[in-house]
Amino acid sequence: MNKVHGGNIYEIAKRHDLNPAKIIDFSASINPLGLSSKAKRKIFKEGLSAILHYPDPHCAELRQALAQFHGLEEDHILPGAGSTEFIYTIPRALKIQRPLIVTPAFSEYENALESSGEECQIYFFEAKEQDGFELNVEGVILALTQGYDALFLCNPNNPTGILTEKEDLLRILAQTEREKVWFILDEAFIDFIPEESLIDEVRAASRLVILRSLTKFFALPGLRAGYLVSNPEVIQYFSRDKEPWRVNALAQMAAVESLQDKIYVARTKEWIRLERKSLTQGLRGIPGFIPYPSTANYLFVQLHPTLNLTAAELRERLILHGILIRDCNSFHHLGPYFFRIAVRSKRENQALLKALRQVHREIIKGK
């Protein structure tokens, strides 16, 4: 079972005797603008008093805010303590026994399936390096005729940031409906390109289950807030088995305010677009560093083998500069030369590029 994740600055700081506050964490892809100003004001004003009461077990205000944000009816939405909660609930609730996971993929899909208690045989459909990690849509559609009961797919992909276009996803959705396959679509990073979401399709689809996160775009990783979107029958089914008070009062409060902060939403999209472009150009200027095109708030980068440097070795070198990146070797079907970096502030992105240039100079000198 793979439990490697980004964002564990505390473990790194302890191992290297560093101050966690001094580490620039590029391994976790969180909005560099931080918490919405509306959410901050609400928490400072009412947060302490909210802690003295049990949170709303039905998340009524958050559910309403999400429905308004997406233009959906409330009975299509179920809030939870992060989308990972639902990743672990889905295999048991839907009794999944023969899933197909599109890889590379978030490791928790496989972990959740393995720990579900069901007799589960996991299969993988690989997006290949020679195809630029773009999904072979025809191949997926054909594979869905082979008797699988669920398809797990993340769009944009984590860790590559590659987007499968909406038109192609609709074709895959149509096939899952024909074959009576659950389509578990993880849209944790779709807020950066919302027009490509399949969220409107939940009204008509019988087996589409969409996972959404409030962690990445709205910078709420410590509060744990996410939600599941599907047809009302599926939502009711998951609601029946859901423990009360899973989403704490502060998480509900911050999420509602963040969703209503239209200036923050617009600023985030523009900020990420510009800084992602700048960071990509900077990486392309360093020989041997090959960034892939991304539609999310992170970049997937390949190290050319001629550098004689693995992502794990690069990670250790950068820790000495107070920078943490995500080595992608733990992802299925990825070799030792891939890493992922978040798009952070302009100053932090420049610090990363400066450190990478220094590492590159040291490698060249050592040859």
C-alpha positions in Angstrom: 0.0 0.0 0.0 1.5 3.3 -1.1 1.3 6.1 1.5 3.7 8.6 -0.1 2.3 12.1 -0.4 3.5 15.6 -0.9 3.2 18.3 1.8 4.9 16.4 4.7 7.3 19.3 5.6 7.3 18.2 9.3 9.0 14.9 8.5 11.5 16.5 6.2 12.3 19.3 8.7 12.9 16.7 11.5 15.1 14.5 9.3 17.2 17.4 8.2 17.1 19.5 11.4 15.3 22.3 9.6 12.7 24.8 10.7 9.4 23.8 8.9 8.5 27.5 8.5 11.7 28.0 6.5 10.9 25.2 3.9 9.3 26.3 0.6 6.9 23.5 -0.1 6.5 22.8 -3.8 5.4 19.2 -3.1 1.8 20.2 -2.2 -0.3 22.0 -4.8 -2.1 24.7 -2.7 -3.3 28.1 -3.9 -0.3 30.4 -3.3 -2.7 33.3 -2.6 -3.7 31.6 0.6 -7.0 31.8 2.3 -9.7 34.0 0.8 -9.9 37.4 2.6 -13.6 36.9 3.1 -13.0 33.5 4.8 -10.3 35.0 7.0 -12.5 37.8 8.2 -15.3 35.4 9.0 -13.1 33.0 10.9 -11.5 35.8 13.0 -14.9 37.3 13.7 -17.0 34.2 14.4 -14.7 31.2 14.5 -14.0 31.0 18.2 -17.7 31.1 19.1 -18.5 28.5 16.4 -16.1 26.1 18.1 -18.3 26.0 21.2 -21.1 24.4 19.3 -21.5 21.2 17.3 -21.2 21.8 13.5 -24.3 21.4 11.3 -24.4 17.7 10.5 -26.2 18.3 7.3 -23.8 21.2 6.1 -27.0 23.0 5.0 -25.3 26.4 4.4 -22.3 24.8 2.6 -24.5 22.7 0.5 -26.5 25.7 -0.6 -23.3 27.7 -1.4 -22.0 24.8 -3.5 -25.3 24.5 -5.3 -25.3 28.2 -6.2 -21.6 28.1 -7.1 -22.2 25.3 -9.7 -25.8 26.1 -10.7 -27.0 22.7 -9.4 -29.8 21.6 -7.1 -28.7 20.8 -3.6 -29.8 17.2 -3.8 -26.9 16.6 -6.2 -24.2 17.5 -3.6 -22.9 15.9 -0.5 -20.1 17.7 1.5 -17.5 15.7 3.4 -14.2 16.0 5.2 -12.1 16.3 2.0 -12.6 14.3 -1.2 -10.3 11.6 0.2 -13.1 10.7 2.7 -15.3 9.7 -0.3 -12.4 7.9 -2.1 -12.4 5.5 0.9 -16.2 5.3 1.2 -16.8 4.6 -2.5 -15.3 1.0 -2.8 -17.4 -0.2 0.2 -20.6 1.7 -0.6 -20.6 0.6 -4.3 -19.2 -2.8 -3.6 -16.5 -2.4 -6.3 -14.7 -5.6 -7.1 -13.1 -5.1 -10.6 -12.0 -1.5 -11.0 -9.9 0.0 -13.8 -7.6 2.9 -12.7 -6.2 5.3 -15.3 -2.5 5.8 -14.4 -0.4 7.6 -13.3 -2.9 8.3 -10.5 -3.4 9.5 -7.0 -2.3 6.6 -4.8 -5.3 6.7 -2.5 -7.6 5.2 -5.2 -5.6 2.0 -5.0 -5.1 2.2 -1.2 -8.9 2.6 -0.7 -9.8 -0.3 -3.0 -7.3 -2.6 -1.2 -8.6 -1.7 2.2 -12.3 -1.9 1.4 -12.8 -5.4 2.6 -14.2 -6.4 -0.8 -12.6 -9.1 -2.9 -11.1 -6.6 -5.2 -8.9 -7.2 -8.2 -7.4 -3.9 -9.5 -6.5 -3.2 -13.1 -4.6 -0.3 -14.6 -4.9 1.6 -17.9 -1.6 3.4 -18.5 -1.3 6.8 -20.1 2.1 6.4 -21.8 5.2 8.5 -21.9 5.5 8.1 -25.6 2.1 9.7 -26.0 3.1 12.6 -23.8 0.9 11.1 -21.1 -2.2 12.0 -23.0 -5.1 9.6 -22.4 -5.8 7.1 -25.2 -9.6 7.7 -25.2 -10.3 5.0 -27.8 -8.3 2.5 -25.7 -10.3 3.4 -22.5 -13.6 3.0 -24.4 -12.6 -0.4 -25.7 -11.3 -1.5 -22.2 -14.7 -0.7 -20.7 -16.2 -3.6 -22.6 -14.0 -6.1 -20.6 -16.2 -6.5 -17.6 -15.0 -3.8 -15.2 -17.4 -2.4 -12.6 -15.7 1.0 -12.0 -13.4 3.4 -13.7 -11.2 5.8 -11.7 -9.9 8.8 -13.6 -8.5 12.1 -12.5 -8.9 15.2 -14.7 -6.7 17.2 -14.9 -4.4 14.2 -14.2 -2.4 14.1 -11.0 0.6 14.2 -11.2 1.0 15.2 -14.9 -1.5 18.1 -15.1 -2.6 16.8 -18.5 -6.2 17.5 -19.3 -8.6 15.1 -21.1 -10.9 17.4 -23.0 -14.6 17.5 -22.1 -15.7 16.1 -25.5 -13.6 13.0 -24.9 -14.8 12.5 -21.4 -18.4 12.7 -22.6 -17.6 9.7 -24.9 -16.1 7.8 -22.0 -19.2 8.7 -19.9 -21.5 7.4 -22.6 -19.6 4.1 -22.6 -19.7 3.7 -18.8 -23.5 4.3 -18.9 -23.9 1.6 -21.7 -21.7 -0.9 -19.8 -23.2 -0.1 -16.4 -19.7 0.9 -15.0 -19.4 3.4 -12.2 -17.4 6.4 -13.4 -15.5 7.8 -10.5 -14.2 11.2 -11.9 -11.8 13.0 -9.6 -12.0 16.8 -10.4 -9.8 17.9 -7.5 -8.0 20.4 -9.8 -10.7 21.3 -12.3 -11.4 24.6 -10.6 -8.5 26.0 -12.6 -10.3 25.2 -15.8 -13.9 24.8 -14.8 -15.4 24.8 -18.3 -14.0 21.3 -18.8 -15.9 19.9 -15.8 -18.6 17.2 -16.3 -20.5 18.4 -13.3 -23.6 19.4 -15.3 -23.8 15.8 -16.5 -24.8 14.4 -13.1 -28.4 15.4 -13.8 -28.8 12.8 -16.5 -26.1 10.2 -15.7 -26.9 7.2 -13.6 -23.4 6.1 -12.7 -21.3 9.3 -12.7 -19.7 10.1 -9.3 -17.6 13.3 -9.2 -15.1 14.0 -6.5 -14.4 17.7 -5.8 -11.9 19.3 -3.4 -11.8 22.6 -1.6 -8.2 22.0 -0.6 -6.3 23.0 -3.8 -8.0 26.0 -5.2 -9.4 27.5 -2.0 -6.3 26.7 0.2 -8.0 24.8 2.9 -5.8 21.7 3.4 -5.8 22.0 7.2 -9.5 22.2 7.5 -10.4 19.2 5.3 -13.4 20.1 3.1 -14.6 18.5 -0.1 -17.7 17.1 -1.7 -19.2 14.5 -3.8 -21.5 15.3 -6.8 -23.8 12.8 -8.4 -27.5 12.1 -9.1 -29.9 12.4 -6.1 -30.3 8.6 -5.7 -26.6 8.1 -5.3 -26.3 11.1 -2.9 -29.1 9.7 -0.7 -27.4 6.3 -0.7 -24.1 7.8 0.5 -25.9 10.1 3.0 -27.5 7.2 4.8 -24.2 5.7 5.8 -22.4 9.0 6.6 -21.3 9.6 10.2 -22.6 12.9 11.7 -20.4 16.0 12.2 -17.7 15.0 9.7 -17.2 18.5 8.4 -16.1 20.8 11.3 -17.6 24.2 11.9 -14.5 26.2 10.8 -14.3 24.2 7.6 -17.9 24.8 6.7 -17.5 28.5 7.5 -14.3 29.0 5.5 -15.7 27.0 2.5 -18.9 29.0 2.3 -17.1 32.4 2.4 -14.5 31.2 -0.1 -17.1 30.1 -2.6 -18.8 33.5 -2.4 -15.5 35.4 -2.9 -15.7 36.1 -6.7 -12.7 38.4 -6.7 -10.6 35.7 -5.1 -11.8 33.1 -7.6 -11.0 35.4 -10.6 -7.6 36.5 -9.2 -6.6 32.9 -8.5 -7.3 31.8 -12.0 -5.3 34.7 -13.5 -2.4 34.4 -11.0 -1.9 30.7 -11.7 -2.2 31.1 -15.5 0.6 33.8 -15.5 2.9 32.2 -13.0 2.5 28.7 -14.5 3.6 30.2 -17.9 6.5 32.0 -16.3 7.7 28.9 -14.4 7.4 26.7 -17.5 9.5 29.1 -19.5 12.1 29.3 -16.7 12.3 25.5 -16.6 12.7 25.2 -20.3 15.7 27.5 -20.0 17.6 24.9 -17.9 19.1 22.2 -20.1 17.8 18.7 -19.3 14.6 19.9 -17.5 11.5 19.1 -19.5 8.2 20.5 -18.2 5.0 19.1 -19.6 2.0 21.3 -20.5 -0.3 21.7 -17.5 -3.8 23.1 -16.9 -3.6 22.8 -13.1 -1.6 24.7 -10.4 1.4 22.4 -10.7 4.0 21.3 -13.3 5.1 17.8 -14.1 8.8 17.8 -15.1 11.1 15.1 -16.6 14.8 15.0 -16.1 16.8 14.1 -19.2 18.8 10.9 -18.5 22.0 12.6 -19.7 22.0 14.7 -16.5 22.6 11.5 -14.6 20.3 12.8 -11.9 17.2 11.1 -10.5 14.2 13.0 -9.1 15.0 11.5 -5.7 18.5 12.9 -5.9 17.3 16.3 -7.0 14.8 16.4 -4.1 17.6 15.8 -1.6 19.8 18.5 -3.2 16.9 21.0 -3.1 16.2 20.3 0.6 19.6 21.8 1.3 18.2 25.0 -0.3 15.1 24.9 1.9 12.9 23.7 -1.1 10.8 20.5 -1.2 9.6 19.0 -4.4 7.5 15.9 -5.1 9.5 12.9 -6.4 7.0 11.0 -8.7 8.7 7.6 -8.6 6.0 6.2 -6.3 3.3 6.8 -9.0 2.5 3.7 -11.0 4.3 3.4 -14.4 6.6 6.4 -13.8 10.3 6.0 -13.7 12.9 7.7 -11.5 13.2 10.9 -13.7 9.9 12.6 -13.0 9.0 15.2 -10.4 6.1 17.6 -9.7 6.2 21.1 -8.5 3.4 23.4 -7.3 3.0 26.9 -8.9 3.7 29.2 -6.0 4.4 32.9 -5.6 6.6 34.8 -8.0 9.4 35.1 -5.4 9.2 31.5 -4.5 9.1 30.3 -8.1 12.2 32.4 -8.8 13.9 30.9 -5.8 13.2 27.4 -7.1 14.6 28.3 -10.6 17.7 29.8 -9.0 18.3 26.6 -7.0 17.7 24.4 -10.0 20.2 26.4 -12.1 22.8 26.0 -9.3 22.2 22.2 -9.2 22.6 22.1 -12.9 25.9 24.0 -12.8 27.1 21.6 -10.1 26.2 18.6 -12.2 28.0 20.0 -15.3 31.1 20.8 -13.2 31.1 17.3 -11.8 31.2 15.6 -15.2 
